């Protein structure tokens, strides 16, 4: 009887695909139209069945972590792909809809991110063992959506392109000469000391710097543009802006581990005279900056604090300043973050819709100068991360345990399939306080990317060589229109 009821629940949603479930009593049932890759999993108890039927948004991940949902054919990524191609989470009905609404209410109560709670939430995810992130991130530790200029791009190329794309939208003045000859970002301490000596010591934030090649009186020195990086991560973007623009960068983070690593990187690169990373909440800052950038942090603000965020931006941005905000958003109306993700991965997190963000921007006197929607770039980024993590999965087990490795595998798989089949996207919103702060056409973005590309190691063209190897996943699946072009 219980098996029959559960089978009716599954058949309500799984109409396409080839899924087999083995139940606790040994009974086997098949679902879908029989087309596509064959998948099979085993539910180990009746309680597991009821948990999954009543609260699938939370229970699916938990049962996989607990080894009560065991994949016998295919991986958890394949199962999530099958589920999300059949149904969107906002299309759940009956009891599943009620539990989702209750979860949404709890989510709103949990998004009151005071400075203390915000720090705890950040520590939950970002202060994990540093070796965990080495398993799947590229060397620069870019833990946000990459920018795939072409389908064959590697993760390293796409993350470099993301920094270049963000930098171009900030519309910073060209770099002084010394920035073009800077040491590589992971240069030795000795080289860093030489660089500092060549610059004749450190200058205080916001003071005038003179490039060595222009200190002979033939050109007037100019002030270094000040840049604030809110949610500076492991420091890669701040170091990029300092190196290629001579910018004076202040990064703020609430993660102790990221704070330690990013400052160490700045010292090793000889850039600590121009880049500093501070353990500080953005709400406590008091000075103004020529440019503000925030990549992958806004998701942690919480809906209750969206107005506070933009009020702070209005206070911190110079009158002729520019901001670039890059965050995970939704392409439809507002919807709650997955209950499983909130509980195990990003407590207090939220992915707002444009209808929630734009009114707050307007209320605080800021001007939207450009909006770009990166639709499938994060799905590709997560595919790379998932494949890299699975290749070194046993190292994650050694760092933590099998349950943690299952949790992380589910997280990467669920995020990838959500970006590919649900309504998650990445919004890049460019802001200013004056209408004339930026050129009147977008051509400057492409032109600046072209200028930066040969300087940052990205080559002369965003296009792959004529005989370059295509993306293996793309080749295996054929021309998949869901992947970025």
N, C-alpha and C positions, 0 to 999 in steps of 0.2 A: 504493500500500500504506500509506504513512504517513498520507495523507489519510483513508483508510478507517478506520484505527485511531483517529485523532483524532476522526472523526465518531462512532464508537462511544462514545468518552469523553463527548462533548457530549450525545449522545442519552440517556445514562444519567441525566443530571441535568436537562436541559431538556425537559420534557414538555408544558408549557403555554406559550403565547405564539407569537410570529411572528418568528423570527430567521433571517437568512440570513448565511452566512459565505462570503467569497471567499478561496480558498486561494492560496498562492504560485504554484501551477502554473496558475492561472486557473479551476480547478474551483470550482463554486458548489454549496453544499448548504443545504437548509432544515431548520429544527428547530422543534419545538413542535407545537401543534395548529392553527396558522394563525389563531388568534383574537388580537385585540388589535392594538396599534400595530406596524407593520412596522419592524423594526430590521435593520441590515446593517453588518457591519464586515469589514475586509480585514486578514488576517494576511500580513505581507510576506516571511516566510522560514520554512523548515522548522524552524529552530532556535527560532523564536518559538512554533511549534506545540508542540514538545516541552517548552519551558519552561512553557507554560500548562498542559499536561497533567500534568506532574510536580509543580508547585508553584503551583497557581492563586492561593493566598492572597497570594503575593508577586509572581508574574509578571504578573498582570492589570494591576496599577497600574504596574509597571515598563515593560511593553510599551506602555502608553498614553503614559507620559512620554517614551519613546524614539521615539514615532511609528511603532512597529512593529505596533501595533494601531490601525487608522485607522477611525474611525466614518464610514461613508458615508451612513447614514440613521439619524437620531436622535443623541442625545448619550450620553456615557458614563454619565450619571445614569440614562438610560432602560435601558441595558444592565444596570447593577447592579440596578435595580428588577426587571427580568426574572429575573435570576439568583437574587436573594434571595427572590422569590416562589415559586421552584421548589424551592430547597434551602437548608437552614441549614448553616452552616459546620461544625457538629458532626455533620452527617450524611454527611460525605465518607467514602468507603470506599477500599479498595485502596491503591495507591501514594500517592494524595492524603492519605489518613489517616496514613500513615507519615511523610510529609514534614511534616504538621501537628504530629504528636507530637514530631518532632525539633525543630521550631520552638518548641514549648512548653517543651522542656528548655532550649534556648538562652535563652528569655525569662526563665526562673527564674534562670539564671546572671547575666543582665544586669540583674536587679532588686536587686542589692546596692547600694543608693543611699547611699553614704557622703556626708558633706557636700560633698566636692569633686566627686564624680560628680554629685550632685544639682544643684549649681550649673551644671555643664557641660550637663546634660540640659535644664535650664530655659533656658539661653542659646541652645540649639539652636533652640528654637521662639519664645520670647518676646522675644528680643533681635534679631529681624528688623527690617528697616526699618519705622519707625513708620507710614509712609504706607501700607504694605500693609494694616494693620488698619483704616485709615480707609476703605478701599474697601468694606468690608462690615459693619462694626460701627456701631451707632448712636452718637450723640454722647457718651454716658456711657462708652463702651468696655466694655460688659458682655460679656465673652467666656466666657459660661457659659449654661446652660439658662434660657430665659425662662419666664414663667408666664402662659399664655394663659387669662385669665378668661372669654373668649368667643371664638368662631372668627373674628370680624371684627377682632380686636385687631391693631393695628400692632405692629411689632417694638419701637418706642419704648414703647408702652403696656405690652406684655408684660414688657419688662425692668424698667420701673418697678414693675409689679405683683410681680415676683420680689423686688425689694429690700423692698417693703412686706411681702410674705409672710414673708420671712426675719426681718425686724425684729420682726414680730408674734410669731413663735415664740421670740424671745429674751426676751420678757416684760420689757422694760426699763420703768422708771418713766417717767411722762409728762415731757415736756421742760420745762425752765424757760422763762419768758416770752421771754428773749432768743433762744432757738433758733427760736421761731415767727416772728421778724421778721428772720431771718438773710438776708443777700444771697443771690442765686442762686448755684449752685455754680460757675458760670463768670464770676462778677462781676469787675469791673475791679480792678487793684491799688490804685487810689485808694480804692475802696469798701471793699476789704479792710482798708486802714489805718484807715479810719474805724471799722469794726467793732471792730478791735483796741483803738482808743483808747476806744471806748464801754465796753469791758469792763475798762478800767483795767489793761491789761497782761496778761501770760500767767501762768497758774497752773501749778505743777508737777503732773505726773501724780499723780492720786489725792487731790489736795487739795480742800478745800471751795470750791465756787463759789457765788456768790449772784447770782441773776438781778436785773437792774436794777429791775424792777417790784416786787421783794420785798425790797429792801435797806433798807426804812424801819423795820425792827424789828417789823413786824406778823407776820412768819412766820420761823421758824427756817431758816437756810440748810441745804441738804443736800449731801452729797458727790456729785460727778459720778460716775456709774457707769463703771468702767473696762472697756474692751472690747478684746480681742485679735482681730485679723483675720489668720488664717494663710493666706498666699497671697493678698495684698491686691490683686493685679492693678493696674489703672490707678487704683484708689482710690475708685471710685464708691460702693461699699457703705459704706466707712468714712466718707466725707463725708456720706452720707445719715444714718447713725446719729448723727454729731456734730450735724448740723443739726437733726434732728427730735427728738433726745433729750437734747441737751447732753452727750453721752457723751464721755469722754476715751478716744480711740481710738489704739491702737498697731497699725499694720499691718506685717507682715513679708513680704518677698519676696526671691527670689534673682535676679530679673531687673534688671539695671542700667537698662534702658530704662524699665521700669515704675516703678522707684524714682524716677527723674528726673521722669517725667511726673506721678506721683501727688503728689509733694511740691510740684511747681509748681502743680498744681490746688489744693492746700490753701492755698498762699500767695495765689493769685488770689482764692479764695473768702473770704479772711480767717479761715480756720479752722485755720491752722497752730498756733494756741495750744492747740487741742484735739485735733488730729489730727497724727500723725507716722508716716511710713513709713520703715522701716529695712531695709537690706540685711543680713538676718540669718536664719540657719537656726532654725526653731522649736525645735530640740533644744538650743539654747544659751540659751534664755530662763530666767530664774530667779525672777521675781516672779509673784504671783497676780493673777487678773483676775476681775471680777464676771461677765463674759460672755465667751465665746469663740465665734467664728464662723469657718467655713472653707468656702468655696464654690469648687469646681472645682480644689482642690489635692490632695485625698486620692488621686486617681488617679496622682499622681507619687511617692507614698510607696514603693510596691513591696510585694509580699507579705511579703518578709523583714523588713519594718520596721513592719508593722501593730501588733505588740505595743509596739514602741518609741513609736509615735505616741500610743497611748492611755495608756501610762505617763506620757508628758509631759503629756497633757491632765489626768490625775488630779492631777499635781503643780501645774499652772498654774491650775486652776479653784478659785475660792474655795469654802469649805464650803457656802454657800447659792447657788452660782453655777449658770448654765445654759449649755449649749453647743448650737449648731446645726451639724451636719455635712451638707453638700450635695455629692454626688459621683456620678459615673457608675458604675453597678453592673450586675449581671446578674440577670435574673429566674429563671435556672435555676442548675444547679450550676456550680462554678468552671470557667472555660475561658480559654485564652490569648488575649491581645490579638493582633490581626492582625499577621502578620510584616511586612507593608508599612508599617503605621502605626508600629510600633516602629522600623523602620529609617529612615523618612523624616520622620516627624512628631513622635512622642513617644517618644524613646528612654528605656527604663527605666519606661515607663508600664504601668499595670495597672488593670483594672476589676473589683474584687472582688465576689463574691457575698455576700449577707447571711450565709451559713453560714461565711464566713471572718471577717467583721467582728464579729458579735455575740459569739462566744466571747471575742474579745480584749477587748471592752468589759467583759464580765463578770469576766474575770481581773483587771482593774485597779480593781474596786470601783465602777465607774460604773453608773448606773441609766438604762436606756432609758425615757424618759417618753413618747415619741411617735415613730412611723415613718410617713412618707408616701411613696408611690411615684408619681413623676411619669412616666407611662407613655409619652406621645407628645408631650409638650411640647418635648423636644429635637429631635424630627424636624421640628416646625414651625419652631423656631428656626433650624435648619440650612437649611431650605428658604428662609427669608428671606435668610440669609447667602449661600447659593449663588446665588440670583437677583440679589442686589446685586453679588456678585463678577463674575458673567458680564456684567452690564451695564457694568462698568468693567474688563473683562478686559485690554484693551490697555494700561491703565495698569500692571497687574501685569507685563506683558511688558516695558514700558519700565523698571520698577524693577529687574527681574531679567532674565529671558529667557523664551523660549517654553516650554522644558522646565519651568521653575519654575511657570509659569502652568498647564501641564497637571497638574503634581503637585498644585497647590492645588485645581484643579477636581475632580480625582479624590478628594482628601481630603474635601472638603465633600460631594460626591455619595455617597461610600462611607459617611460618617458618617450622613448623613440616611437612606439606605436601610437601614442597619443598625439604627437606632433604630426604623424603621417596620416592619421585617420580621424582624429577628433577635431576640435576647433582651436587648438593651441598654435600660436604664431609668435614671432618676435616683432615688437614695434621699436622703431628708431624714430624718436621725436626730437627735432631740432628746435630750440627755443632762443628767443632774444628779448631784450627789453625795448629795442628800437627797430622800426621798420627798415632803416637803412644800414643795419649792422652787417648785412651780407649782400653779395651780388644779387641781382634781380633774376638771374637764370641759374640753373644747377650745373652749368658747364664747368664751373670751378672745381667741383668734386672730382669729376673724371680727369681733369687736367692735373690736379694735385696728386691723384693716385698714380698717374703716369710719371710725374716727377719723382715721387717717392720710390717707385718700384725698383729701379736699378740701384738705388741707394740703400734700400733695406734688405737686399738679397732676393727680391722677388722676380728678377729678370726684367726684360724689356717689354714683355707683352703678357697679358693675362691669359692668352690662348695657349693650349697645349701644342707641342710639336705635332706635325701632321701624322706621324706614325707612333704617337704616344700610346701607352697601354691604357685601356679604358678601365673604369671602375669594375672590379671583379664581380661585385654583387649586381651591378647593372648589366654586365655581359651575361651572367647566368640567367637573369630574369628577362633579358631582351630590353627593348627600349621602353623603360618604365616612365611614363609621363609624370609620376608622382615625385620623381627625383628632380633636384633643381637644375635649371638650364641657364 
